[in-house]
Amino acid sequence: MPGIKRKKCCHCHILFVPDPRNRDRQRYCRQPECRKASKAASQRRWLQKPDNRDYFSGPENVQRVQRWRDDNPGYWLRKPKITSDALQDPLIQQTLETIDNNTDFADNALQDLLTRQPSVLIGIIAQLTGYALQDDIVMAARRMQQFGNDILNPQCEGGRHGSQTTHLPRPYP
């Protein structure tokens, strides 16, 4: 960045380029340890001001805290909200349109295939394949279902894999 001089960090003493929006006031680099030191120094400076020394003490602050505690009973007992890591929306059952030329698709629609399987199985498929999107998981589940059908019913019409599968290890004698 032309025109912005490097500064020496007050904590680690390494030269850094300050943020252009704050170049006149920034005295610490962006390293986590230096940011903590910057916060501690800022708090020390704030507490050294005469007006701030008794900021959190005194009868009015005691009353303020007591009012807040009365308004928020049991705040420390609340359980944290569980957030979902899923990247897709929950499945919503949709009406299935009949398609004359592709009955296989009508029988294996996205929601139908996924709602038939327990969520544990879907999680296993996602873990094994590395997929997180519904469409990818459905395609992997269809391939796995076809493999399973071919293994269990090798004479089944439409099976693409013979009774011997080379990609699976042979059982021990």
N, C-alpha and C positions, 0 to 999 in steps of 0.2 A: 504494500500500500504506500504509494508515494506521498510524502508530506507528513506522515505519522511516524514520529520517532519512537524507537523502542525504549522501554523502561525496565528498570531492575525491580523484580518482585521484592516486596518488603519481608516476605517470609523465606522463600527459597533462594533469593538473590540471583535468579536466572533472568536473563533479558527476555522480554516478551513484547508483542505488539498489542497495545491496548485497543479496546473496542472504540471505533471512531466516534460513536455517540457519547462516550464517557471518557475520552482520552485525557481530559484535564484532571479528572478525579480518580481514575482507576490506579490503584497502587499495588494490587495483587494480581497474579496470573490466574489462569482458569483451572489449575490443578486442584483436585478435591481437598488436599491438605491445606493449600493456600487459601481456598475459599473458606474453610473452617477458621483459619487464623484471621481472615478478614472479618468474619462475623463476630468472633470473640473480641477483636480490637474495636469494632463498631459498638458492641454492647458496653465495653469498658468506657469508651468516650461518652456514651449516652448516660451511663450511671454517674460519671464524674460531674455532670452539670448539677448545680445546686437545686434546680427545680425538680429534678428527676430522682433525687436521692431517696425521698420518702414517697415515691409515686405509688407503690403497691401497699403501703401501710397506712394506718390511720382508721378512724371509726367509719368514715364514709366508704372506704374500700371494703371493710369488713361487712358492712351492710349490703353493698353491691354484690359481693360474693354470696352472702346468705340468701339474697333474693334470687340470684341465679340458680343456686342449689334447690331452692323451693320450687322454682319454675321447671327444673329439670331433674326430677327425682329418679334415682337409679341409673343415671347416665353411664356410670362405670360398669353396670351390669349388662348392658346391651351387647349382644353378640355381633361380631362384624358381619357385614353383608357378604354373602358368597357371590363372587362374580364368576360368570361363565367364560371359559376360554374359547368357546365355539365361535367360528367365523361366519356362520350362516344363521339364518332365521330358523325358528322352530318349524317343524313340518306341519303344514296345514292340509287336512284332507280335502282333496279337490275331486269334483265329479270327473269321471273318465269318459272321454269322447271315444266312440267306437270308430276304428279305422278299418275299412274293408280290406285293404291290401296288406296290412301288417298286423296280424293278430298277436304276434309275439310281443310287440311293443305294448299292445293294449293289456296283455296279461302281466307284464313286468314293468308297469309304470313306476316312476321314481318313488312316490309316496307309498304305493302298495308294497314294493319290494322292501323298503326301509322299515315300514311299520310292522311287517311280519317278523322281522329279526329283532331280537333283544338288543338293547343299547350296548350291552357288553360285546356282542359279536361285531357290531358296527365299530366300536372302539378298537377291537382287535384288528379288524380289516384296515382301519385308518393307521394303526400303529405299524402293521406289517408293510403296508404299501407306501406310507408317508404322505398319503392324500388327506386333505382336510375338507375338501369341497364335496357336496352331496353327489354331484354328477360323477365325479371321479370314483367315489366310493361305490356307487351303484354299478359302474362298469366293472370294477374289480370284483364286486360281489357276483355279478353275472358270470364273469369268467370262472370264478371259484365254483359256482353252482354247476356250470357246464363241466368242469373238470370232475367234480364229484359225481355227476350223473354218468359221465363216461367211464369212471372207475367202477361204479356200482352196476351199471347196465352197459357192458361193452357192445352188446348187439343192438342197442337202442339206435333207432334211426336218427340221423342228424348228429351223431357223436363224431367229433373230429379227432378224437384221440383213441388209440387202440387200447386193448386190455393191458398192455405193458406201457408204463410211462417211464421214460428214460430220465426225467428230471427229478424223480423221487428215489431216495435210497432204497435198496432192496432190504427186506427184513432179514434178521439174523436167523440162521438155521436152527 
